[in-house]
Amino acid sequence: MAGKTKTESVNHLRAWRRFRKLTQAELGERVDTTANVISQLESGVRGLSDKWLRRLAPALGTTPGFLLDHDPNDLPGDFLQAALDVAPANRAQVIEILRTFRR
């Protein structure tokens, strides 16, 4: 990961928090922790474990995979929001519908 800072190489937690216009304290409140812990998770001082991913992703209106792999600012906002608004029970059906639009 040459050229990346430690934060960039760890996760996109900070980007998602800012995208949702939350402070570290507000996000901490949503997941029953402190702003200091959120800061440590964002910086990579504390690892972003499966436990943390499962707590943070819903609080940020995203999925654990998106939290790790995608900066929300790099995704089309309207498309991203529409995808995230789909109820989990309907996601497989929506994916199949979208696949029909492939070139």
C-alpha positions, 0 to 999 in steps of 0.5 A: 500500500505504498503512498497511502497513509495509515488512515487511508489504508485502514477503512473509510469510517471517517469519510462515512461519518463526515458524509452523514454529517456526524461528529465523533461524539454523535457517532459514538452515542449512536453505537454506545461508545466515546468520541475517543474510541471513534477517533481511534477506530478512524485512525487505525489505532484500534482495529475495525473488527467485525463487531465494530463493523456490525455496530457502526455500519447501520449507525452510518446507514451503510453496510460493513463492506461499503464501510471498508471498501468504499469512500461515499464521496467516490460513489454517485450520491443519488444511486448510493442512497437509493441502494441503501434505502432498499429493505434487506429483504428486497436487496436480492430482487433489486440486484437481479433487476439491476443486472438486466440493465448490464450492457 
